[in-house]
């Protein structure tokens, strides 16, 4: 039996089913050509998987989403038993799967998501998440004092799912000092990931040596707002400004915008003062999203491109030699995109990731901007300084072809080589 899974590269949630397949003899493979943010937005994909979530599996009996559900399906479909020796052990397997979802997955996300740029950093939330992780590891450590595996004497689906839920913690934030009090968990985790069935899917697992930290500290940015409150409270005492209550709606809006640390929310972009352009950026985004790139979207772009009103830029990450893991690189690019909300009206980009873990990962891409320079909305983002920027000369055939390759996610990418392993689209 074969199961095809739509997923992005190096996804631990997909690994649950893939490792289960290694034990049960079920063929679990990644869907060819999947592009996160593109493939899972098409009408064909959404017809099968309405939520648009991955991993999403094509099984002989129909579509299936949610990583634990897919792993359960694979575990029950093969020749080897991953649910223990009897009904009681099967219930224990489910017990640990339920436990890790509530006691580990939730605090793990709260701790790690700010590091990856998926959520703003909050010191209190991170401190609580760390304490919750400690409690969970203590409970797991006590259980594993007298057990080699979670249920019975061999690997079950419980071990697979709990290991994969702990994977981000062990590789991103659980440094030697943090994990030292939990020797039984460490022994069990290492035992599992060194099983051939795990290694065939995950490769070598390198434990965290120095815990990664969240780059942004949004809670600190709110301090000026708190310090200003006494001054704002004194305003009603100024009799000359009694008419102020008429602007209550505007004041409420300003306070709401302060929550997002936007100190000048009403400032207009200099790009708004440019002469009207015959090319509508939103229409380009629709063409790109809804049509084949090579045959429809790219010809539309060249037919409608306004060289006076827009410019195209190639970007290249300056520190490619420091990139080691695909999933971490992908998360870094995702964080960059999330910090560019002010640019959405004025830009479009596709940024691709090439290479393999520990063997020459690189980031590069192409951007379409309103105006003739990289917009201030991009330059205000810290990530801008991490890239070299080259303005594309559309009379240069090599550069123009590179633009088309990056838009299509296929080609030689100006001599870069094979197909990218992952990528992100900003639109």
Secondary structure, 3 states (H helix, E strand, C coil): CEEEEECCCCCHHHHHHHHHHHHHCCEEEECCCCCCCCHHHCHHHHHHCCCCCCCEEEECCEEEECHHHHHHHHHHHCCCCCCCCCHHHHHHHHHHHHHHHHHHHHHHHHHHHHHHCCCCCCHHHHHHHHHHHHHHHHHHHHHHCCCCCCCCCCCCHHHHHHHHHHHHHHHHHCCHHHHCCCHHHHHHHHHHHCCHHHHHHHCCCCCCCCCCCCCCCHHHHCHHHHHHHHHHHHHHHCHHHHHHHHHHHHHHHHHHHHCCCCCCCCCCCHHHHCCCCCCCHHHHHHHHHHCCHHHHHHHHHHHHCCCCCEEEEEEEECCHHHCCCHHHHHHHHHHHHHCCHHHCCCEEEEEEEEEECCEEEEEEEEEEEECCCCCHHHHCCHHHHHEEEEECCCCCHHHHHHHHHHHHCCCCCCCCCCCCCEEEEEC
